[in-house]
Amino acid sequence: GAPASHVFGTMHSADPEIIALPEPVEEVFRVAAAVGVEVVQAPATDAALRGAMLLDAGRDLEALVGSELFGRVTEAGADYGLPARHLRTFKPWALVTLFSMPRAELMRGRADQRLDHELQRRAQDQGLPVFGLETVAEQIDVFDGLDLAAQVELLETALDQQPQIEDWWVATRRAYLLRDTASLYGLMLEQSATGDPELAARFLARLLDRRNERMVERMAPRLAAGRAFIAVGALHLPGERGVLRLLEEQGYEVTRVY
């Protein structure tokens, strides 16, 4: 009974082709009454994330993971321009997120130049209300809430995957630009299948399923008001526990318009 709202899948990238919204998306963005993002970005948000990625003073990554694994970390880190003295200060999960992206993509632009942040900036420039579907603490807990053994295992898997990261990213970018969420989801499952299946399932439940439920719950008041433009990572959309299916279960009519 409310005016239609739109859910838009993003890719967390500063790639100019990805940032350039297609005209059908621009049309609904221009007439939106409010814009939703995963987390509203602010200096305090960035500071909290940076702080959470670092080990407490006096702790050392090599002491946590052992010399052999730390040697692999320094070898991979060198490709990203990070010296060993800096790598020592990171928690294992922080390096998992780093090594999940090719160096060229990280060097392309700052985090605040990626699509999600660009949408927030444009909305604020237009004077539109911007709301978040999660807190930064909740996003951090997806990784930081894992026990050390799980973080180390995910780090080992991320290092094993380094030779394939560029090809995976190219395929992900292509699928995104083709609006092929099935292929995006398949690529994610393919990447997670190279590690321990039980850990992969547990991690994906934290990364996607639980967050999808939380985001659908929190977007409900904006959907009731109507004309909301809600931007979340495209991987949150498909699947049996994806945002779109959860919205249907809540009684919303979901129609693909682009």
Disulfide bonds with the S-S distance in Angstrom:
none
